[in-house]
């Protein structure tokens, strides 16, 4: 296995100091410029940043699947990072609630793991996965890796729906037209079926009705409300009577139903300046946040048409404008969704200077600094600084004297690595004046290739594949991962994919949502390079601002990088005094881990590099020369990032059934036999009465059957009931230390659920005191039909926790008494440890019999997160195809030993 080491920039590539004379820049040292360079370098050295990328085996999944992934941990300069040894991966629902959190060991600057999409936990929905290290908590969560994952359901679905929404917003009564298509799992329309529907907004049913589907299984509903806001936050709930007595409920969010369009101008260099010709970029987005085509005209305040404009890529485009003194400008726009708007341009500055890119050749960036007469008169012959940095590192610095209004400069691209270059002009006092982002692509640095022994194979035939990595045409050691999928069953646009290139080079550097991020790296041509430059003009930069650097503002460091799992805390006496030089012992029986430590003068202790799997039991015991039983072990908690709004919301899919139809059809075939077997199991046994809300008179007004019942089996190995319940409580959302009914929470109303423990009303914090092993079941009531509980407690929904009944007549043993009164100097707990690793199963069809029995309908044929090329740049793998015919796509990506990023796609056929 290759050992990657963190590579540090020991020197800056600085082309120092140019003075303009006849369009040229000449070198000259200045202290002020050197100060900017030194402070920038010090910030990188003292506060190195990290970034994470996750490579998944495929772009989307179905309930019951396993998600396979590999994580790459890098520095801010994309070099393999040895800073952190622990990685966190969270799965978050569409409602911004945590579904699962995992901890993985980082070995050789990477980690790998899997997520099983348990049908009892996951449903057909949009999920997102975020990944980060503990060190990254010191900085903005914008630096976390995030990716939307679409999950469909092919196992237990009994209906397929497709909805289209169209909103109209007249002054009197806004309406939404919802056209819904209903089909059964076989794709046959639910023709002439009765539909009852309800429009729910902020817990209130504001409209309801009944309709009948037509012969095609389609129904059209007109939804209206007094205010548009009520529809924007609304939930449409439909109940289809599939057959007598069989009702199927579906829910649809109405957000983003009304056609909208937003438009922004982005003058090159930051500002419009009077009497200076500027390129002005623009971006148009529709109601969901995706780009939208737009065209129109730029007119001045006299009505004269200055320029026509039209978007060229995902709502982005540009035009050239020479603002005249005393004039204002506006854009008359027509969007492709029918909306028309007039948007004023930013007011031009009466005095200023701006940087622009004249051209970008294969070897050079050609710049021009343009000032207007007013600025030139005020600053003639003054010194200015031109600085270009990439990934936080200053790679070029220059000084110029403002001798003319237009200054030209050429910067060689070989000074920069592949990525975004931030070019900034400063005054000699260090004040930034104008800025331009440029993308530099060093295409000849790193390359990957794949070869196989054949181009066409038969079903279940072996595939011999060789991966080759090169850097500057020389073989190189590298760390990669390989996924092979049946592209015929997993169709997906390469432009929409999240890759190691788009993630490290663009998404981790820019603010906001980036639509189709891999478009700019997929078969790059001149048009895509021009579109990428538009992205540089219209997207905000994410790195430390120069203002913070120059003023010496340093980030606040709250936590240190993790080198492994550690437990820290304080040992105190029963009266609260710290115990110095106290001895503690940590034992993890499952992993046979044992460690000892001693407290410092403040009573603090630390166990480092603990080996423990998730939810395994650990015990810390303390002893000292005096009264060990009078000591208390107080374990410190760990920081957890808040769950912010999903920046990738525009990428969510409303109609997952339709979008993933091809994949779900194959998944249905794959899981059909297992599902049928589960449905045919008949258990004959004596019924055992379980604890329920009916045991408590105060809850007798609730319905006989809860909406959801969670059995005690779900809480085996659960360390803290409240933590586990946040992900297990189907239909509920946990936020601000309260549970809410998800359906109404999404509508905007924040009325909490009332919690009961054995019939006693409690709050959410009380659940931390309940031993999960003592829970018999948990009942969830999304509706209180009679309203007795809701009216009494001013709540919405009921969560009932029923404990196990203690058998009568059983004598209490000494062991039972010990559990009731645990020793203060012994702490037993179940912490979050490393997830248990699973290996991807790849069958081997060696004998003729194995090639004809059963069915192999896997969509992921092969997954290998441990592709390490040797010194010759090679690694060979072998695997077997499945039964599905079609085009198979092999994707390999990763990084070489020096941090150069690569991705390669190879295709072969199975006939």
C-alpha positions in Angstrom: 0.0 0.0 0.0 1.3 3.4 -0.9 2.1 5.8 2.0 0.9 9.3 1.1 2.6 12.2 2.9 1.3 15.7 3.4 3.2 17.9 1.0 3.8 21.5 2.1 4.5 24.5 -0.2 7.9 25.5 1.1 8.3 28.4 -1.2 5.9 30.6 -3.1 6.1 30.9 -6.8 6.3 34.7 -7.0 7.0 36.6 -10.1 7.9 39.8 -8.3 7.1 43.2 -9.1 6.6 44.8 -12.4 6.5 48.5 -13.4 4.5 49.5 -16.4 6.6 51.0 -19.2 5.4 50.6 -22.8 2.9 48.0 -21.6 5.5 46.0 -19.7 6.0 45.2 -15.9 9.4 45.4 -14.2 10.5 44.0 -10.9 10.7 46.0 -7.7 10.5 44.9 -4.1 8.2 46.6 -1.6 7.7 45.9 2.1 3.9 46.3 1.8 3.6 43.7 -0.9 5.9 41.3 1.0 3.7 41.7 4.1 0.6 40.6 2.1 2.6 37.6 0.8 4.0 36.7 4.3 0.6 36.9 6.1 -1.1 34.8 3.4 1.5 32.1 3.7 1.4 32.2 7.5 -2.4 31.7 7.5 -1.9 28.6 5.3 0.8 27.2 7.6 -0.9 28.0 10.9 -4.5 27.1 9.8 -4.3 24.5 7.1 -7.6 23.7 5.6 -9.0 20.2 4.7 -11.5 19.1 2.1 -13.3 15.8 1.5 -14.7 14.0 -1.5 -16.8 10.8 -1.6 -16.8 8.5 -4.7 -20.0 6.4 -4.8 -20.4 3.2 -6.8 -23.4 4.7 -8.6 -25.4 8.0 -8.8 -28.7 6.8 -7.2 -30.2 3.8 -5.3 -33.3 1.9 -4.3 -34.5 1.0 -0.8 -32.8 -2.3 0.2 -29.6 -1.4 -1.7 -26.1 -0.9 -0.2 -24.4 2.4 -0.9 -20.6 1.8 -1.4 -18.3 4.8 -1.1 -14.7 5.8 -0.7 -13.6 9.1 0.9 -10.5 11.1 -0.1 -9.2 13.6 2.5 -7.0 16.4 1.1 -5.5 19.7 2.1 -6.8 23.0 0.7 -4.2 22.5 -2.0 -5.7 19.1 -3.0 -2.7 17.3 -1.6 -3.3 14.0 0.4 -3.8 15.1 4.0 -2.4 13.4 7.1 -3.9 16.0 9.3 -7.1 14.1 10.3 -7.4 10.4 11.0 -11.2 10.3 11.6 -13.9 11.0 9.1 -17.6 11.7 9.7 -20.3 10.8 7.2 -24.0 11.9 7.9 -27.1 10.9 6.0 -29.7 13.7 6.2 -33.3 13.5 5.1 -35.1 15.8 2.7 -36.6 17.5 5.8 -33.1 18.4 7.1 -33.2 15.8 9.9 -30.3 13.4 10.7 -31.0 9.8 9.7 -27.6 8.3 10.5 -24.1 9.4 11.5 -21.1 7.3 10.9 -17.5 7.5 11.9 -14.7 6.0 9.8 -10.9 5.6 10.3 -8.8 7.5 7.8 -5.9 5.3 6.7 -3.4 6.4 4.0 -5.4 9.7 3.6 -8.6 7.8 2.6 -11.5 5.9 4.1 -14.2 3.6 2.7 -17.5 2.3 4.0 -21.1 1.3 3.1 -24.6 2.3 4.0 -27.4 -0.3 3.9 -30.7 1.3 3.0 -32.9 -0.5 5.5 -36.5 -0.5 4.3 -37.7 0.1 7.8 -35.7 3.4 8.0 -35.4 4.7 4.4 -38.2 5.5 1.9 -38.5 6.8 -1.6 -37.1 10.4 -1.1 -34.2 12.8 -1.7 -31.4 12.3 0.8 -28.1 14.1 1.1 -24.8 12.9 2.4 -22.3 15.2 4.0 -18.8 14.4 5.0 -16.3 16.2 7.1 -13.4 15.9 9.6 -13.4 17.2 13.1 -10.9 19.9 12.2 -13.3 21.2 9.6 -15.7 22.2 12.4 -13.5 25.2 13.0 -14.5 26.7 9.7 -17.8 27.2 7.8 -19.9 24.2 7.0 -19.8 25.4 3.4 -16.5 23.5 3.2 -18.2 20.2 4.0 -18.7 17.7 1.2 -22.4 17.5 0.3 -24.2 15.5 -2.3 -27.8 14.7 -3.0 -28.7 11.0 -3.3 -32.0 10.0 -4.8 -33.5 6.8 -3.3 -36.4 5.0 -4.9 -38.5 2.1 -3.6 -38.9 -1.0 -5.8 -39.7 -3.5 -3.0 -42.9 -2.5 -1.3 -44.3 0.2 -3.6 -48.0 -0.3 -4.4 -48.4 2.8 -6.5 -46.3 4.9 -9.0 -47.2 8.6 -9.3 -46.1 11.4 -11.4 -47.1 15.0 -10.7 -46.7 18.2 -12.5 -47.5 21.5 -10.9 -48.4 24.8 -12.5 -49.2 27.9 -10.4 -51.1 31.0 -11.4 -51.0 34.1 -9.2 -53.8 36.5 -10.0 -54.5 39.3 -7.5 -57.7 37.8 -6.1 -57.1 34.0 -5.6 -53.8 32.2 -6.5 -54.3 28.7 -7.8 -52.2 25.6 -8.5 -53.1 23.1 -11.1 -51.9 19.6 -10.1 -51.9 16.9 -12.8 -51.3 13.6 -11.2 -50.8 10.3 -13.0 -51.4 7.1 -11.0 -50.1 3.6 -12.1 -49.8 0.3 -10.4 -46.4 -1.4 -9.9 -46.7 -3.1 -13.2 -47.2 0.3 -15.0 -50.9 -0.2 -15.6 -53.0 3.1 -15.1 -55.4 3.2 -12.2 -58.3 4.1 -14.5 -61.6 5.4 -13.3 -60.6 5.2 -9.6 -62.0 7.5 -6.9 -59.6 10.0 -5.4 -60.2 12.1 -2.3 -57.7 14.9 -1.7 -56.9 17.4 1.0 -54.8 20.6 0.8 -53.0 21.1 4.1 -51.2 24.2 5.1 -49.8 24.9 8.5 -51.7 22.1 10.2 -55.0 23.3 8.7 -57.0 21.7 5.9 -57.8 24.6 3.7 -59.4 22.7 0.9 -60.6 19.2 0.1 -62.5 17.4 -2.6 -63.2 14.2 -4.5 -62.3 13.4 -8.1 -62.1 10.3 -10.4 -59.1 9.4 -12.5 -59.6 9.2 -16.3 -58.9 6.2 -18.5 -55.2 7.0 -18.5 -55.0 7.1 -14.6 -54.8 10.9 -14.7 -56.5 13.4 -12.4 -56.4 17.2 -12.6 -56.9 19.2 -9.4 -57.4 23.0 -9.0 -56.0 24.1 -5.7 -56.7 27.6 -4.5 -56.1 29.7 -1.3 -56.5 33.3 -0.2 -52.8 33.8 -0.1 -49.9 32.5 -2.2 -47.9 31.8 0.9 -50.5 29.2 2.0 -49.9 27.3 -1.2 -46.1 27.7 -1.2 -46.0 25.9 2.2 -48.8 23.5 1.4 -48.9 19.7 1.2 -51.3 17.9 -1.1 -52.5 14.6 0.3 -54.4 12.2 -2.0 -56.1 8.9 -1.1 -56.8 6.6 -4.0 -59.3 3.7 -3.7 -57.4 1.1 -5.7 -60.0 -1.5 -4.9 -62.8 -2.0 -2.4 -61.3 -1.5 1.0 -57.8 -0.8 -0.3 -56.8 2.8 0.1 -53.4 4.2 -1.0 -52.2 7.5 0.4 -49.7 9.8 -1.4 -48.3 13.2 -0.4 -46.8 15.9 -2.5 -45.1 19.1 -1.6 -46.4 22.2 -3.4 -43.2 24.3 -2.9 -41.8 26.0 -6.0 -45.1 25.5 -7.9 -45.3 29.2 -9.1 -43.2 30.2 -12.0 -40.6 32.7 -10.9 -37.4 34.1 -12.4 -34.5 35.9 -10.8 -31.8 37.8 -12.6 -28.4 39.2 -11.5 -25.7 41.2 -13.1 -22.0 40.6 -12.4 -19.7 43.2 -14.0 -16.2 41.9 -14.6 -13.9 43.1 -11.9 -16.8 43.8 -9.5 -18.2 47.2 -10.6 -19.4 49.2 -13.6 -17.2 52.3 -14.1 -18.2 55.4 -16.1 -16.4 55.6 -19.5 -14.8 52.2 -19.1 -16.0 49.4 -21.4 -16.7 46.3 -19.3 -17.9 42.8 -19.8 -21.0 42.2 -17.8 -22.0 38.6 -17.0 -25.5 37.7 -15.9 -27.3 34.7 -14.5 -31.0 33.8 -14.6 -32.6 31.2 -12.4 -36.2 29.9 -12.2 -38.3 29.2 -9.1 -36.4 26.0 -8.1 -33.0 27.6 -8.4 -31.9 26.0 -11.7 -30.7 28.1 -14.7 -33.3 29.3 -17.2 -32.9 30.6 -20.7 -33.4 34.3 -21.1 -33.1 36.9 -23.8 -33.7 40.7 -24.0 -32.3 44.1 -24.6 -30.2 46.6 -22.6 -31.6 50.1 -22.9 -30.5 53.5 -21.5 -32.6 56.1 -19.7 -33.5 57.6 -23.1 -35.0 54.4 -24.4 -32.0 53.7 -26.8 -31.2 50.0 -27.3 -27.6 49.5 -26.3 -27.2 45.8 -26.7 -29.2 42.6 -27.1 -28.5 39.7 -24.7 -29.2 36.0 -24.6 -28.1 33.3 -22.2 -25.6 30.8 -23.5 -25.5 28.1 -20.8 -27.8 27.3 -17.8 -29.1 30.9 -17.7 -25.6 32.4 -17.8 -24.4 34.8 -20.5 -22.5 38.2 -21.0 -22.5 41.4 -22.9 -20.3 44.4 -23.2 -21.3 47.9 -21.9 -19.6 51.3 -21.9 -21.5 53.3 -19.2 -21.7 57.0 -20.0 -21.8 59.7 -17.4 -25.2 60.7 -16.3 -26.9 57.7 -17.8 -28.7 54.7 -16.3 -29.4 51.4 -17.9 -31.9 48.6 -17.5 -32.6 45.2 -19.1 -36.0 44.3 -20.6 -36.1 40.5 -20.3 -38.2 37.6 -21.5 -37.6 34.2 -19.7 -38.4 30.9 -21.3 -41.1 30.2 -18.7 -43.1 33.1 -20.1 -42.2 35.7 -17.4 -41.2 39.2 -18.5 -39.2 41.5 -16.2 -37.3 44.8 -16.3 -34.2 44.8 -14.2 -32.0 47.9 -13.6 -28.3 47.6 -14.0 -26.0 48.6 -11.1 -25.1 52.2 -11.0 -21.8 52.9 -12.6 -19.1 54.4 -10.3 -17.9 57.9 -11.2 -14.3 56.9 -10.4 -12.7 53.5 -10.5 -10.4 50.9 -11.9 -11.2 47.3 -12.9 -9.4 44.2 -14.0 -10.4 42.2 -17.0 -9.3 39.1 -18.9 -8.5 40.1 -22.5 -7.8 36.5 -23.5 -6.8 33.2 -22.0 -4.4 31.3 -24.3 -3.0 27.8 -23.7 0.0 29.2 -22.0 -0.9 32.7 -20.7 -3.6 34.8 -19.0 -3.7 38.2 -20.7 -5.0 40.9 -18.4 -5.9 44.6 -18.6 -6.3 47.1 -15.8 -8.6 49.9 -17.0 -9.3 53.1 -15.1 -11.4 56.1 -16.0 -10.2 59.7 -16.2 -11.4 60.6 -12.7 -9.6 57.7 -11.1 -6.4 58.2 -13.2 -6.3 61.9 -12.2 -6.5 61.1 -8.5 -4.0 58.2 -8.6 -1.5 58.9 -11.4 2.0 57.5 -10.8 0.8 55.7 -7.6 1.9 52.1 -6.9 -0.6 49.2 -7.0 -0.2 45.5 -6.3 -1.4 42.7 -8.5 -1.6 39.3 -6.7 -2.8 36.0 -8.0 -3.3 33.0 -5.7 -4.6 29.5 -6.3 -6.0 27.3 -3.5 -5.0 29.9 -1.0 -1.3 30.0 -2.1 0.1 33.1 -3.7 1.7 32.0 -7.0 2.2 35.5 -8.6 2.7 39.0 -7.1 3.5 42.2 -9.0 3.8 45.9 -8.4 2.8 48.5 -11.1 2.9 52.3 -11.4 -0.3 53.8 -12.8 1.4 55.7 -15.6 -1.5 55.3 -18.1 -5.2 54.6 -17.9 -4.8 51.1 -19.4 -2.2 48.6 -18.2 -1.6 45.3 -19.9 0.0 42.2 -18.3 0.6 38.6 -19.2 0.8 35.8 -16.5 2.2 32.4 -17.5 -0.2 29.6 -16.6 2.6 27.3 -15.6 2.9 29.2 -12.4 -0.5 27.7 -11.2 -1.8 24.2 -10.5 -5.1 23.1 -12.1 -7.9 25.1 -10.4 -9.3 28.5 -9.8 -7.0 31.5 -9.8 -8.0 34.6 -7.8 -6.4 37.7 -9.3 -6.7 40.9 -7.2 -5.6 44.5 -7.5 -4.6 46.3 -4.3 -3.7 49.9 -3.4 -0.2 50.3 -1.8 -2.0 50.3 1.5 -3.3 46.8 0.9 -6.9 47.7 0.1 -8.4 45.4 -2.5 -10.0 47.3 -5.5 -11.0 44.8 -8.1 -10.9 41.0 -8.6 -11.3 38.4 -11.3 -11.5 34.6 -11.0 -9.9 32.5 -13.8 -9.8 28.7 -14.2 -6.5 27.2 -15.2 -6.6 23.7 -16.5 -3.2 21.9 -16.7 -4.6 19.0 -18.8 -1.3 17.3 -19.5 -0.3 16.8 -15.8 -2.2 13.6 -14.8 -3.9 10.8 -16.7 -5.7 7.5 -16.1 -6.5 4.7 -18.5 -8.2 1.4 -18.4 -7.8 -1.6 -20.7 -9.6 -4.9 -20.6 -8.9 -8.3 -22.3 -12.0 -8.0 -24.4 -14.4 -5.3 -25.7 -17.4 -7.7 -25.8 -18.3 -10.3 -23.2 -21.0 -12.9 -22.5 -23.1 -13.1 -19.4 -21.1 -14.2 -16.3 -17.8 -14.2 -18.2 -14.7 -13.0 -16.3 -13.3 -9.5 -17.1 -9.6 -8.9 -16.7 -8.9 -5.2 -16.4 -5.8 -3.1 -16.0 -5.6 0.4 -14.6 -2.7 2.7 -15.6 -1.8 6.0 -13.9 0.7 8.5 -15.3 1.8 12.0 -14.3 3.5 14.0 -17.1 3.6 10.8 -19.1 5.6 9.0 -16.5 4.2 6.0 -14.4 3.1 7.0 -10.9 1.9 5.5 -7.7 -1.6 6.5 -6.8 -4.7 5.9 -4.7 -7.9 5.2 -6.6 -11.3 3.6 -6.5 -13.1 1.6 -9.2 -16.8 1.2 -9.9 -18.3 -1.0 -12.7 -22.0 -0.6 -13.3 -24.5 -1.7 -16.0 -25.1 1.6 -17.7 -28.2 0.2 -19.4 -29.8 -0.3 -16.0 -28.3 2.9 -14.4 -28.6 5.6 -17.0 -27.2 8.9 -15.9 -25.9 12.1 -17.5 -22.2 12.6 -17.0 -22.7 16.3 -16.9 -24.8 16.0 -13.8 -22.4 13.8 -11.9 -20.3 14.9 -8.9 -16.7 13.8 -9.5 -13.4 14.3 -7.8 -12.6 16.9 -10.4 -15.8 19.0 -10.0 -15.7 18.6 -6.2 -12.1 19.5 -5.4 -11.6 22.0 -8.2 -15.0 23.9 -8.3 -17.6 23.0 -5.6 -15.1 23.2 -2.7 -13.9 26.6 -3.9 -17.1 28.4 -4.9 -20.2 29.5 -3.0 -23.7 28.3 -3.6 -25.3 25.6 -5.8 -23.5 24.6 -9.0 -25.7 23.1 -11.6 -24.3 20.2 -13.7 -20.8 20.5 -12.1 -19.1 17.8 -14.3 -20.2 19.4 -17.5 -17.1 21.5 -17.5 -14.8 18.5 -17.3 -16.7 16.0 -19.5 -15.1 16.1 -23.0 -13.9 19.7 -22.6 -14.0 21.9 -25.7 -13.9 25.6 -26.4 -17.5 26.2 -25.7 -17.3 24.5 -22.3 -14.2 26.5 -21.4 -16.2 29.7 -22.3 -19.1 28.5 -20.1 -16.6 27.7 -17.3 -15.4 31.3 -17.5 -19.0 32.5 -17.1 -19.2 30.4 -14.0 -16.1 32.2 -12.6 -17.8 35.5 -13.3 -21.1 34.7 -11.7 -20.2 32.5 -8.7 -18.8 33.8 -5.4 -15.4 32.8 -4.1 -15.2 30.9 -0.8 -11.6 31.3 0.4 -10.3 33.6 3.2 -10.8 37.2 2.2 -7.7 39.4 1.8 -9.3 41.9 4.2 -9.1 39.3 7.0 -5.5 38.4 6.0 -4.2 41.9 5.9 -5.9 42.9 9.2 -4.6 39.8 10.9 -8.0 38.2 11.6 -7.4 34.6 12.3 -10.1 31.8 12.5 -11.2 30.8 15.9 -10.0 27.3 16.7 -12.3 25.3 18.9 -11.3 21.7 18.2 -8.0 20.0 17.2 -7.5 17.5 14.4 -8.4 13.9 15.5 -5.7 11.3 15.3 -8.1 8.6 16.3 -11.0 8.0 18.6 -10.4 9.5 22.0 -12.3 9.8 25.3 -11.7 12.8 27.6 -13.2 13.8 30.8 -12.6 14.8 34.5 -12.3 12.6 37.5 -13.9 14.2 40.6 -14.7 13.3 44.1 -18.3 13.1 45.2 -18.1 16.7 46.5 -17.0 17.9 43.0 -13.3 18.4 43.7 -10.9 17.2 40.9 -8.8 14.1 41.6 -5.2 14.6 40.5 -3.0 11.6 39.7 -6.0 9.3 39.7 -5.6 6.1 37.8 -8.2 5.1 35.2 -8.6 2.0 33.1 -10.5 1.7 29.8 -11.7 -1.7 28.6 -13.5 -2.5 25.3 -14.2 -6.2 25.4 -15.5 -6.6 21.8 -12.2 -5.3 20.3 -10.0 -6.5 23.1 -8.8 -3.0 23.7 -7.2 -2.1 27.0 -5.6 1.2 28.1 -4.6 3.0 31.3 -4.0 6.6 32.0 -3.5 9.1 34.9 -5.3 12.4 35.6 -3.4 15.7 35.6 -3.5 18.2 38.4 -6.9 19.4 37.2 -8.3 15.9 37.2 -8.4 15.7 33.4 -7.8 12.5 31.6 -7.6 11.3 28.0 -7.6 7.9 26.3 -6.2 8.2 22.8 -6.4 6.0 19.6 -9.2 3.8 21.1 -10.1 0.9 18.9 -13.9 0.4 19.2 -16.7 -0.3 16.7 -20.0 1.5 16.6 -22.2 1.0 19.7 -19.8 -1.5 21.3 -19.7 -1.4 25.1 -16.8 0.4 26.8 -16.0 0.6 30.5 -13.9 3.2 32.3 -13.1 2.5 36.0 -11.2 4.8 38.4 -9.1 4.1 41.4 -6.9 6.0 43.8 -5.1 5.5 47.1 -8.2 6.9 48.9 -11.9 6.1 48.7 -12.2 5.0 45.1 -16.0 4.6 45.5 -16.4 8.3 46.2 -15.1 9.3 42.8 -17.2 10.3 39.8 -16.1 9.9 36.2 -17.4 12.8 34.0 -17.0 12.1 30.3 -16.8 15.1 27.9 -19.2 15.2 25.0 -18.2 15.8 21.4 -19.1 18.6 19.1 -21.7 18.0 16.3 -22.4 20.4 13.5 -25.8 21.9 13.0 -27.8 20.8 10.1 -28.1 23.8 7.8 -30.4 24.1 4.8 -29.4 22.1 1.8 -27.6 24.2 -0.7 -28.3 21.6 -3.3 -32.1 21.8 -3.0 -32.4 22.6 -6.8 -31.0 19.2 -7.5 -33.8 17.4 -5.7 -36.2 15.3 -7.7 -40.0 15.6 -7.3 -40.9 12.5 -9.3 -38.4 9.9 -8.2 -40.5 7.0 -9.5 -40.4 8.4 -13.1 -36.8 9.6 -12.9 -35.5 6.3 -11.7 -37.9 4.1 -13.6 -35.3 2.0 -15.5 -33.3 1.4 -12.4 -36.3 0.6 -10.2 -37.7 -1.9 -12.7 -34.4 -3.8 -12.5 -34.4 -3.5 -8.7 -37.9 -4.9 -8.6 -36.8 -8.0 -10.5 -33.7 -8.3 -8.4 -35.6 -8.2 -5.1 -38.9 -9.9 -6.2 -38.1 -13.4 -4.9 -36.8 -12.2 -1.5 -39.9 -10.0 -1.1 -42.3 -12.7 -2.0 -40.7 -15.1 0.5 -41.0 -12.5 3.2 -44.7 -11.9 2.4 -45.5 -15.6 2.5 -44.1 -16.3 6.0 -46.8 -17.3 8.4 -46.0 -17.4 12.1 -48.2 -19.5 14.4 -47.6 -18.8 18.1 -49.4 -17.7 21.2 -50.0 -14.0 21.2 -48.1 -12.1 23.8 -49.7 -9.0 25.1 -47.4 -6.0 24.5 -47.4 -2.8 26.5 -49.4 0.0 24.9 -51.0 3.4 25.4 -54.2 1.6 26.3 -52.6 0.6 29.6 -52.8 4.2 30.7 -56.2 5.9 31.2 -54.9 9.3 30.3 -54.2 8.1 26.8 -57.4 6.0 26.3 -58.7 8.7 23.9 -56.1 7.8 21.3 -56.9 5.4 18.5 -56.6 1.7 19.0 -53.7 1.4 16.5 -50.8 3.9 16.2 -49.7 5.2 12.8 -46.3 3.8 13.4 -45.1 1.2 15.9 -41.4 0.8 16.7 -40.4 -2.5 18.3 -37.7 -2.9 21.0 -35.5 -4.7 18.5 -34.8 -1.4 16.8 -33.0 -0.1 19.9 -30.6 -3.0 20.5 -27.1 -1.5 20.9 -28.6 2.0 21.1 -26.5 4.1 23.5 -28.9 7.0 24.0 -32.6 6.7 23.4 -33.2 10.3 22.2 -30.3 10.1 19.7 -31.6 6.8 18.2 -35.2 7.9 18.2 -34.4 11.0 16.1 -33.7 8.6 13.1 -36.2 5.9 14.0 -39.3 8.0 14.6 -41.1 7.5 11.3 -43.2 10.5 10.3 -41.6 12.8 12.9 -38.9 15.5 12.6 -36.6 16.4 15.4 -35.5 20.0 15.7 -34.8 22.5 18.4 -35.1 19.8 21.1 -38.6 18.9 20.0 -40.4 16.3 17.8 -42.8 17.6 15.2 -45.1 15.8 12.8 -43.1 16.0 9.6 -46.0 16.6 7.3 -47.1 19.7 9.1 -43.6 20.8 10.1 -42.8 21.1 6.4 -45.8 23.4 6.0 -44.2 25.9 8.3 -46.1 25.3 11.6 -44.0 24.6 14.6 -46.3 22.8 17.2 -44.4 20.1 19.0 -45.5 16.5 19.6 -46.4 15.5 23.2 -44.2 12.8 24.6 -45.4 10.2 27.2 -43.4 7.7 29.1 -45.6 5.0 30.6 -48.5 7.4 30.5 -46.6 10.3 32.1 -46.0 13.5 30.1 -42.3 14.2 29.7 -40.1 16.4 27.5 -37.5 15.3 25.0 -34.6 15.8 27.5 -36.2 13.2 29.7 -35.5 10.5 27.1 -31.8 10.8 27.8 -32.5 9.1 31.2 -34.3 6.1 29.8 -32.3 2.9 29.2 -33.1 1.8 25.6 -32.9 -1.8 26.8 -35.9 -1.1 29.0 -38.2 0.0 26.2 -40.8 -2.5 25.0 -42.1 -0.4 22.1 -42.8 3.1 21.0 -46.1 4.3 19.4 -46.4 7.3 17.1 -49.7 9.0 16.6 -49.5 11.6 13.8 -53.1 12.6 14.5 -55.1 12.8 17.7 -58.5 12.1 16.3 -60.5 13.1 19.4 -58.1 15.9 20.2 -58.1 15.1 23.9 -54.3 15.2 24.2 -53.6 18.0 21.8 -56.1 20.3 23.4 -54.9 19.6 26.9 -51.2 20.1 26.1 -51.5 22.5 23.2 -49.5 20.1 21.0 -49.9 18.2 17.7 -49.3 14.5 17.5 -48.4 12.0 20.3 -45.3 9.9 21.0 -45.8 7.1 23.5 -42.9 5.2 25.1 -43.9 2.0 26.8 -41.4 0.2 29.0 -41.1 -3.5 29.5 -43.2 -5.0 32.2 -41.2 -6.5 35.0 -42.2 -10.1 35.6 -44.0 -10.6 38.9 -42.9 -13.0 41.5 -39.2 -13.1 40.4 -36.8 -12.6 43.3 -34.4 -9.6 43.0 -30.8 -10.9 42.8 -27.7 -9.2 44.0 -26.8 -8.5 40.4 -30.1 -6.7 39.9 -29.4 -4.5 42.9 -26.0 -3.6 41.5 -27.6 -2.4 38.3 -29.9 -0.2 40.3 -27.0 1.3 42.2 -24.0 1.4 39.9 -20.6 2.3 41.3 -19.7 6.0 40.8 -16.1 5.1 39.9 -17.2 2.8 37.1 -18.7 4.2 33.9 -20.2 1.8 31.2 -21.3 3.4 28.0 -21.8 2.7 24.3 -20.0 5.4 22.3 -20.1 6.1 18.6 -17.2 4.0 17.2 -16.0 3.1 13.8 -18.6 1.5 11.5 -18.1 -2.2 10.9 -16.6 -2.6 7.4 -18.2 -4.8 4.9 -16.7 -6.2 1.7 -18.4 -5.9 -1.6 -19.5 -9.3 -2.8 -18.4 -10.2 -6.2 -19.4 -13.7 -7.2 -17.0 -16.0 -9.1 -18.6 -18.2 -11.8 -15.9 -20.8 -12.1 -17.9 -23.9 -12.9 -20.3 -24.5 -15.8 -23.1 -25.1 -13.2 -22.6 -21.7 -11.5 -23.0 -20.0 -14.8 -26.5 -21.2 -15.4 -28.2 -21.3 -11.9 -30.1 -18.5 -10.3 -30.3 -14.9 -11.5 -27.6 -12.2 -11.2 -29.3 -8.9 -11.9 -26.8 -6.7 -10.0 -26.5 -3.1 -11.3 -23.1 -2.6 -9.6 -21.0 -5.4 -11.0 -17.8 -4.5 -9.2 -16.6 -2.1 -6.5 -13.0 -1.8 -5.3 -12.0 1.2 -3.1 -8.4 -0.1 -2.8 -6.9 0.5 -6.2 -3.2 1.3 -5.5 -1.1 1.6 -8.6 2.5 0.4 -8.2 5.7 2.2 -9.3 5.0 1.1 -12.8 1.7 2.9 -12.6 -0.3 -0.3 -12.9 -2.9 -2.4 -11.0 -4.8 -5.4 -12.4 -8.3 -6.6 -11.3 -10.6 -9.4 -12.2 -14.3 -9.8 -11.8 -17.4 -11.5 -13.4 -20.2 -10.0 -15.3 -23.9 -10.5 -14.3 -26.8 -11.7 -16.4 -28.0 -8.3 -17.6 -26.9 -7.5 -21.1 -26.0 -4.0 -22.2 -23.3 -1.4 -21.9 -21.1 -1.6 -18.8 -19.3 1.5 -17.5 -16.1 1.4 -15.5 -15.3 4.6 -13.6 -11.9 5.0 -11.9 -10.9 8.2 -10.1 -8.6 9.3 -7.3 -5.2 11.0 -6.8 -1.6 10.3 -7.4 1.0 10.5 -4.7 1.5 14.3 -5.4 -2.2 15.1 -5.3 -2.9 15.3 -9.0 -6.5 14.5 -9.6 -7.8 12.1 -12.3 -11.0 10.5 -13.5 -11.4 8.1 -16.4 -14.4 6.2 -17.9 -14.2 3.0 -19.9 -17.0 1.1 -21.5 -17.5 -2.5 -22.8 -20.5 -4.6 -23.8 -22.1 -7.8 -22.6 -24.1 -9.6 -25.2 
